[in-house]
Amino acid sequence: MKVGSEHFRTIWATDDALENRAVEIIDQTKLPFRFEIVKMETVSDAVHAIGDMLVRGAPLIGATAAYGMALAMRNDASDENLQSSYDDLLAARPTAVNLRWALDNMKNILSPLEPSGRLQAAFARAAEICNEDAAQCSAIGDHGLGLIREIYEKNGRSRPVNILTHCNAGWLATVDWGTATAPIYKAFEAGIPVHVWVDETRPRNQGASLTAWELGQNGVPHTVIVDNAGGHLMQKGEVDMCIVGTDRTTRAGDVCNKIGTYLKALAASDNSVPFYVALPGTTIDWSISDGRDIPIEERSEAEVTEMTGLSKSGELETVRIVANGSPAINPAFDVTPAKFVTALITERGIAAPTEGGLAKLYPEESKY
Ligand code: MRU
């Protein structure tokens, strides 16, 4: 998607010869105030980028892990390093299942090869994973566009379609297009007027810092709201639909996403607002049926007790917002039971949030 007038993906390999090839990412901890590109040269760089959230969002975490494996092979292509790099990357963040998917995929391809062939194969497969993710997100956009168009028509084409989203499930969370934002970008490109309510998404403010920024860069009308405003807007009829992303969706359609998603789904249900979840197949955990079995990441207290922003003098500054001595907890995700999800928007089409609904679209996976 666009940054200024230039097209960017969120991750790419450099043009260097294979043995010196590096991987570049946008440092999302600096957005929206600084656009900085960071070079990763080792698997530890990739572990740091994922764990400290220079990159974040389920599909991009997976893509970064894939390139992390390629960087590991640059240093040492032995079986031992393959396994220890897999383990280190897998431990970087626990909830987004795309991480495990990408690592398993890379390991299955690299393990049978002689060490001398692994570096080239790893960079090639990581690049393919990125291309596949961009194509899947684009297809999610095409399928979701129909849902937005339906609402626009139902409203007599009289006003923009108001869409509420939570966290950043935009192109910054994927390789390109985004999941929740892909239908929005496609609708915007198709000339359907849209307006996005952007939840700020405490504590890390991915909505305020990332979603608002990327929508702005791409010209999409939007308004940032505090996390608690969504229910009120729904009661006033100012939300036509919700579209969110997910870090892990069970085979029965329970959806794990950024903390606060569940409350939006409850409010949507109470107000008969359709609640859609957009995801590529790589975000489905076929081994789990019940969302309560999904590991929920606990992040540091400081993300709750402190906030970072731009000071009046133009510096990035962190301030404390909680009384000294008051403890805080920071569960990063919650689970929305499938019964509150209207439908899942996937790259293969729209699925009912049920085991049968997903099995119909992914018959090759429904072996459980
Ligand atoms: O903690 P984050 O910023 O990695 O959480 C991201 C989300 O919760 C997204 O909604 C999710 O990964 C879907 S991304 C397309």
Residues whose N, C-alpha, C, O or C-beta is under 5 A from the ligand:
A	BS01	MRU	R56 G57 A58 P59 H166 C167 N168 A169 G170 A173 T179 Q206 G245 T246 D247 N257 K258
